[in-house]
Amino acid sequence: MDSSFNKEAIKEYSKKYSEKIINVFFEYKTDISGEEVLKLTEVKQVNLFVLKLLFEAWYDEMEKIKSPYFDNNHQEVQEALIKYKNAISRHILVNKIDFEPLLQQAVYEALLIIVSPYHYYDEELKKFGDKINLQAVKNTEKFTKVNKPILQAIINKMELDTNQFSNSSDLLDAVLEETDLIPDDSTSHIDNFNKILQLDFNIIYSNNSDEVEEEINNDTASAQEIEKNEIEESDANKSSFVTLNDTFSSGEVETLADIHEKQSIEKIETSITLNQRFMFVNGLFDGDVDSFNETIKRLDTMNNYGEAENYIVSHFNNWDKEDEDVIEFFDIVRKRYV
């Protein structure tokens, strides 16, 4: 497991967050419509990803109805299918039991794309196995608002280099090498999550999965005293919820910088964020992603920090040790041997 990024913690948080939303919405309802999905949470990306997952499942089901005994590509058949799709897409209606796993997965994916877009796009592309489906990737564009330029860069790369990429890692590395995209600011999205259930980055950026469920359960037990209608309170009352900034400034939870500063990592390769990869490849390796990857792999095999430091100095003696990118790179390497 990546010692600096705990996906299991995000999954557990997604489950608890979804339960709170489900319990409130379905208290007096049995189904949810498409319009209601779009307004379900203040995290718009969650709402959109619910629709994305719904339509992905629907497309899979549509493929299954194609019979080998009929001409599915005939113009009349295609026109009829288009009319059917347009009509049914305007009449979404999902019951509570079927909706709950959709929402839980949508929350998980929304958190990934907000907090660590590289992990999100890596998972999305891996769904296709050995052959990435360009049209299927394009279909997700209308449901993606956060870090959308990264998706657009992936699509552009696939269109220019048809059939060149057989796996997600190669494709993402190619995009990384040729772009200088910076992930969107996550603060407002995290604040909206916090209004329903506090996100604790000490858990998310931790490798101790045994404590994840217990800590989130404790959070949920404390939150049960809050009345359900607080979710729909006025902006003035919403200030009673603890935001990410409030928590950090109060000193109750360490900042991400504090956490990273003290935490050791198991592998340099898996601890570097998307933003850092862009920064290091373009700022320190002159856009050469192969050189970057090879260096990281070698550094992960060193016996101690001194050995790793000597390797960097001997191979990249033109680096300015006062440069912020260089300092951050050395900090990451140092944590590998804490």
N, C-alpha and C positions, 0 to 999 in steps of 0.2 A: 504493500500500500504506500502511496505517496505520503511521506511523513509530514508534509506541510499542507496537505489538502485532503480532508477527510470526506469522501463522497458518502460514506455511510451516515455521517452526521447530517448531511444535507437531506438524505432520504428520510431519516427519522424526523427531522424538522418538517419536511414536506408532508409527512403523514399527520403530524399533530396540527399543523396549520390547516390542512384540508379538512380535518375533522371539525375544527371550530367553524369554518365557513359552511360546511355541509349542515351542521347542527342548527345553525341560525337560519339558513335559507330554506331548508326543508322542514322547518318546524310546522308550517301550515301549508306546505305545498308537496305535491307528489312528483312533479316533473319540472324541468327547466327548459326554457326555449332558447333559441339562438340569440335573440335580443337580450335576454336576461344573462346569458353567458358573458356577453361583451361588457356588461356592467357589474359582474359578480364581485370582483375585488378591485381595490385601488391600484393594484399592480397590473397594469394593462397587458404586459407581456404574458402574465399567467392566463388571462382571459383568451388572448389570441392563441396561445399554445394549446388550450383546451380544444379550440376549433381545429387547429392543425392536426391534433391527434385523432379527432373525430373524423375528419375528412380522409386522413390516411387510412384509417380502418375501413371507411366506406369505399374508398378506391380499391382496396384489397378484396372486399366483398363483391364489387362490381366485376372485377376480373374473373371471379369464380363462376359468374353466371354465363360467361361466354362458352357457348357450346361448340364442340368440334364438328357438329352436323349442320351448321349454318354459316353463312357468309357474314361474319361479324364486321367486316370492313366495308360492306355495301353502303352506299351513300344514304339510302333510306334508313338503314339500321343506325348509322352514325348520327343522323339528324334526330332520330327518335331518342337515342341515348342522351344527346345533348339537351333536348327538351325535358327529358325525365330528370336529368341531373340538376338543371336550372330550377325545376319545380320543387324537387325534394329538398334542395339546399335552402329554400325559403321557408321550410317547415320543420326545422330542427326541434325535437322534443325528446328529452332523455330523462329516464326515471332515476331516482336516488341511487339505487344499487349499481346501475351501469355507469352513473356519472362519477361516483366516488373515485374509482381507479384512474379515470381520465384526469380529474382535478389533481390528484396526488402526483401523477407523472408530469403534469403541466407545471406544477409548482417546482418540482425537482429540476426540470429542464430550464425553467425561467431563472432559477437561482444559479444554475451553471452558467448560462449565457451572460448573466449579470456579473457574477463574481469571478468566473474563470472561463471566458469564451473559447479558449483553446480546447479545454476539456469538453465543452459542449459540442463544438464542431467536430472534434475527433470522434465523439460518440455517435453523432448524427451520421457521419460519413461511413462509419464502420457498420452501420445497419445494412448497407448494400453489399457487404462481403467483398468478393474479388472484383466485382464490376460496379462502379459507381454510376447511378442513373442520373444523367444530367437533367432530364425533364422533372424527375422527382425532386431534385435539389431546387430547381426553379420554382416548383409548386410551393415550397416553404417560404419563399420570399415575401409573399403578401401577409404572412402571419408573423413576420419577424420585424421588430422595431428596434430592439436593443442590439447594439453592435452589428447592425445591418451591413455596413460597408465591408466587413470581413466576409460575409456571405456573398456579397456582390463580387468581391475579388476572387472568391472561389469559383463562382459561375463563369466569370470572365476568363479565368485561367483554363477551365475545362473546355470552353468554347474555342479557345485559341489552340489548345493542344488536345484534340479529340483522341480518345483511346490511349493516351499516354500514361495515365495514372491508374494503377490497379489497386491501390490501397490509400487510406485516408492520410497516413503519415507522410507519404511522398507528396501528396497534393498540398497538404498544409505547409510543409517545408518549402515547396515551390512558391506558394503564395507569400510566405514569410520572407523569402529571399528577394522578392521583386517589389515588395510594398513596404511602406512605413506607417501602416495603420496603427492607431492608438485606441485602445478600448474606451468605451464611453464611461463617464463618471457614474458610479453606482450609488451615490449617496441618497438621492431622492427615492430610488427603488427600494433600498434597504430600509429607509424610514417608513415607507408604506407597509413593508412586511412587519416592522416592529409594532405598528398600530394594532395588529392582531396577535402576534406572538413574537416575543423578543428573540432576535438572532444573536447568538453568542459566538463570536469569532474565536474565542478560546477553544471552543469545541470543534468548529469547522476547520480551523488550522491546528489540528492536533492529530497524532497518530494513535491515541489511546481510545480505540473504538469501544472498549468495555464500559467506558464511563458515559458514552453518548446518550444511550436510552435513559439511563438513570437521571442525568442532569436535565434532559428535556422533559421527562416526566415530572420532575420536581417543579419545573417552570409551569407546566400545565396545571398541576395541582394548585399552585398558588393563584393562577389566573382564573380558576373556576369560581372564585368569589365575585368576580366582575360580572355584572349583569349583561345578558346577551345584547341588549339594545345599545350598549356602549359603542358597538361597531358603527352605528348610524348617527352618533351624536354630532353636534355642531362642531365647527372648527375650534371654538373656544374650549369646549370640553375635551377635544381630542388632544389638547396639550397635556392632559394628564397621563397620556401614554408616554413611555420612555422611548425616545428616538435614539438612533445610533450616536449622534453627536452629543446628546444629553448624557448618555451612558459613558462615553469616552471622557467628556469633560468632568464628570463627577468622580472619576477615578475608580468606579465600580468594576469596570472591565478594561483590561489593557488595550491599547491601540494595536492595530495590526503591526505597526512598526516595532512596538515593544515586544510583541509575541515573536516576530521573526528574529529580533535581535538576540533573544535568549534561546531560541529553539534550535536544536541540532537537526540535521537532515540526513536521510539514509543515502540518497542519490542526488547529485547535482542535476542530472538530466531531467528528473521528474519534478524537481522543486522550482524550476524556473518558470515564471508565469509567461503568458502570451505577450504582455507588454514588455517584459524583460527580454524575451527572445527577439522581438522586433528591435529593441534598443541595442542589444549586444551585437546582433548580426550586422546591423547597418552602421553602428557607431564604432565597433571594435574590430569587426572582421570584414569591413568593406563590402558588405552584402554577400559574402561567400558563405552560404549556409552549410556547405559540405565541410569547410574548414572549422566552422563553429561546432558542428556535430561531432567531428573527429576529436576536437580539443576537449569537449565535455566528456566524451567517452574515456579518453585517456586520463583526465583528471579524476574521474570516478574510480580508477584502478590504482591510484597512488596510495602509498602506505601511511602517509602523514601530511600535515599541512606544509611543512618545510619542503618536502619533495614536490608537492603540487606548486608551491610558490616558485621554486627554482625552475620548474618546467615552463611556467608562464613567462618568467623574466627572460629565459634563454630563447624562447620562441617568439616573443612579442616585445622585444626591447625598445620598440618605438612607442609603446603606450606611455601616456602621461599619467603618472601615479597620482597627480592632483585632480585628474578628470573625474567627474561624478560617476560616469559609467564604469570607469576602471575601479573606483572605490567600491561600487556596488557589486561588481563582478567578484572582486577579492573577498568581500563579505560573505557572499554565497559559498564560495569555495571554502572559506574558513569554517563555516557552520558544518560542513561535511566531516570535519575532523574534531569537532568539539567533544 
